[in-house]
Amino acid sequence: MKLLRHGPKGHEKPGLLDTQGQVRDLSALLPDITPATLSPAALAALRALDLQALPVVPQGRLAVPWSGMGKFIAIGLNYADHAAESNMPIPKEPIVFMKTVDSAVGCNHPVVLPQGSTKSDWEVELGIVIGSRARYVSEADALAHVAGYCVVNDVSEREYQLERGSQWDKGKGCDTFGPVGPWLVTTDEVGDVQDLSMWLEVNGHRYQKGSTKTMIFGAAQIVSYLSRFMTLNPGDLITTGTPPGVGLGIKPNPVFLKPGDTMRVYIEKLGLQEQTVHAWNPALIDG
């Protein structure tokens, strides 16, 4: 299934995308797509629905595909070739940092640069959405706790991340720096999550092209690893690192985002995002 939330901010409605690309309305059956909707039992009930009996509705603005995200966890340097372009050693264990929940926005929401930003960058990433509580789970059992997957653009201000102390969170958690979606695709539709192609374009130029095949730590490893250090709850999102081609790694002159740029962000089976970059404007953040 492809779960989504659409409509004006604060008035989003739950929906499903059918095989013809039409939005089927779920609002008569549930008020929203929440962490409780992501449990194995709740997803099984949704799978049993006759989609053809659900009304078709026009697709409005796309929000984050579920509400109530508790944690937005991120993994750094998780592709060997990206570590190489960043002149950083391959990590022996996953590098963990946090993005703020406030950075999470819908897939086509404007990306708003912080005041004074000159080194904002792009990163196409696989997102893992937790569906049932995970504590000290084994790798063998880890994916049973996953509701589905989504596209994430881990937008990153490199000066804030790398030149203003050792805390990556400062460059990763800015408002609008985590577009998510367009849909949450349940695990049964994805198949082998370690064999998905991915790319990212800026102004029509394809800077990133890769595959989840080259992740250093795969999805099961990441969920198991994180569950040793924190409880993973339904609705938590884990974004899992990026392939090469980020702006910082372009030689000899890095390329960074500027107002007016457009990004297109794609992962096989999970969908396409598109964002326009804007100078600081709080009205765009809150809109």
N, C-alpha and C positions, 0 to 999 in steps of 0.2 A: 504493500500500500504506500501511497504517497500522501501523507498528511500535511495539511496547510492551515494557516489562519489568514484571513483577508478582510479588508474593509478599513474604515477610518480608524485612526489611533484611538484606543479606548473603547472602540465598538467593533472589534474584530469578531468574525464568525468562523466557526470550525468547518473544515471541508476536506474532501478527498478528491484527488485527481484521478479520473477514470482513464481507461486505455485509449480513449479518443482525445485525451487532453482537455476534457471538460471538467469543470469544478462541480462536484456533487455536494449539496448542502447537508451538513450534519447537525445544524442548530436545533432541529426538532427533537434530536436524540440526546444531545449533550450541550451544555452551555458554552464549553470551551475545550480546547485540547490542553490538558493539564498533566502534571506528573502522574496522577492517578490513571489517566488515559493510556499511559505508556507501559502499564504492567502487562505481563504475558496474558493474563485472563482478559483484560480489557481489549487488548489488540486482537485476541482470538474472536471476541464478540463482534468487533468491527469487521473482521475478515468474513464473518458469516453473513453479513448483510447482503441483500440483493441491491447492488449499486444501481441497477436500472430503475429501481423503484424510488430512488432518491432524486429530489428535484435538481435540475441543472440551473446554476445561477451564474451571472457574470462575475468574472474574477476582478476583485478590487485590488487596492494596494496590498502587497504581500508583507506580512509581519514575520517575526521569528515564528517558526512553525508550531511552537508550543509555548505556553505561558509558564511562569513559576520556576524559571531556571534558578537553581540555588548556587551553583558554582560553575565558573567558566575557567577550566584548567587547560594549560597549554604545555606542549612538549617542544623543546628547542633542539635544533641541530640533529634532526632525526632522519636525514637523508645524507648518505656518505658524500655524494657529489656536492651538496649544498655546504656541508662542513668544509670541504676543500676550497670552494670559492670564497668562503668566509675566513680562510686561513686559520681555522680552528681544528683541534684534534677531534677525532671521532670519540664521542663520549662512551665511557665504560658502563654507565647507567643512564637511564633517561634524565635529561635536564628538565626540571619542572618549574614552571612559573604560573602566575595567575593573570588572566585578563579580568577586568571588572565586568560584572553583569551589565552595567550601564553601557559598555562598549558594544553589546549585542544589539543589532538592528536587523531589519528585514533585508532581503537580498538585493533590492534595488534602491535602498535608502541612500541619500547623499552621504558621501564621506567628507567630513568637515575637518580641515586641518586646524590643529591648535594654534593659538596666537604665537607668532614668531617661528613656526615650524619651517625648516628648510631641508629636512632629510627624511620625509615620510616615504614609506616603501610599501610594497605589496607582497603577499604570500598566499598562494592557493594551498589549501589544506583540507584533508579529510577530517570531518567531525564525527565523533562517536557520542551517541546520545544514550544515557543510562536509563534502563527501564525498570530494574529492580535493585534493591539495596545490595551493595557489594562490600564485604569486609573480609580481608585475608582470603580472597578467592584464588584458586589455582589457575594457571594458564588454560588448562583443559576445560575448566568451567567458566572462564571469564566471559566469553561471548554470549553465554546464556543470560547474562545480566544486561545485555545491550538491546535496546528497543529498535535502534536503526542508526542510520548515518546521514550526513548532510554535507554540503559544501560550506566551507568557512574561508573568508578572506581575512587573514591575520595581519591587518594593516599595522605598521610599526614605524614609530618615529626613531630613527637610528641615533640621532644625537642624544635624545633623552635616554635611549636604551643603553648606549655604549660609552658615551662621553661624559655622563653626569652621574658617576658612581656605578656601583656594580649591580644595581637593582633593575632588572629588565622590565619589571612591571610598569615603570614610569613611561616607557616608550610604547607599551602594549595596551594600556587600559584606557586610552583617551576615548571620549564619547565618539560613537560611530565607527570605532576601529575594529569592529567584529561583525561584518555582515554575515548572516546565517540564512541558509535555505537555497533555493526557493521552497523545497519540501523537506520533510523528514521521511526518508525512504526506509521502510521496515526491512529487517535483516533478510527475510525470505525473498525479497525482490532483488537483493544485491548479490547474493551468492558469495563468491570468493572476494572478500574485501581487500585482499593483498594482490589483486590483479585488476586495478582500475586505472585507466589513463586519465591524465589531468593536464590542464594548461591554463595560462593566464595571458591576456593581451592588454596592452595600454595603447590607446589611440590606434588600434588596429594592428599593432606590432606584437607578435607573439614572443614574449620574453621567457616565459616558463613553459616547459614541456617535460612531462615525466610520468611516472607510474608509481602506485603504491607498492609495486614489487620491490622497489629499492629502499623502502623504509628500513632503518637499522633495527628498530624495535617495532614489531607488528602490533596490531590492534589488541590481540589477546594478551601479549606481554605487557602492554601499557596499562590495560585495565587491571590485570593482576598486580602489577607493580604499585600502582597508585593506591590500590585497596589495602596495602600494607601500611600506608602512612595517613590515610584519611578514609572516612566512610564515603562511598559513592552512593548518592541517593537518586531516585528517579527524577529525571529532568536535568540532571547535571550534564554539562557538555565538556568533552575533551577534544581539543584540536591538536593534531598529531605531527606537526612539522611540515616543511615545504621542500620541494625539489629545487634544483638550481635555477638561476635566472632572475634572482631578485635584483632590484636596482643597485643596491650596495655592492654587488659582486661584479658589476659591469666594468671592464677594464678598457682603456686606462682611466676613463672618467665615469664615475657612478652616475646613475640617472635616478632622480627622485620625483615624486608626484608634485604637481602644481595645479592651481585652480584651472578648471576647464578640461582637465584630463578625464578620459573615460576608461574604466576597467571592465573587462569581460573575463569571468572566472568560471571554469567548467571542470567537472569531474564526471567521468562516464557513469551512467545509470543514476546519478544524483542530481543532475540538472545544471543550469546556467544562471549566473548572476550578472548584473551590469550596474555599475555605479559611476556617478559623476563626482569629481573632486571639487570642493568649494573652499574658499578662504573662510576664516573664522566667522561664523554667523549663528548665534545661539538659536535663532528662530528655526533654522534648518535642522538643528539637533532635535528640537522638541516637536517638530512638525510631523 
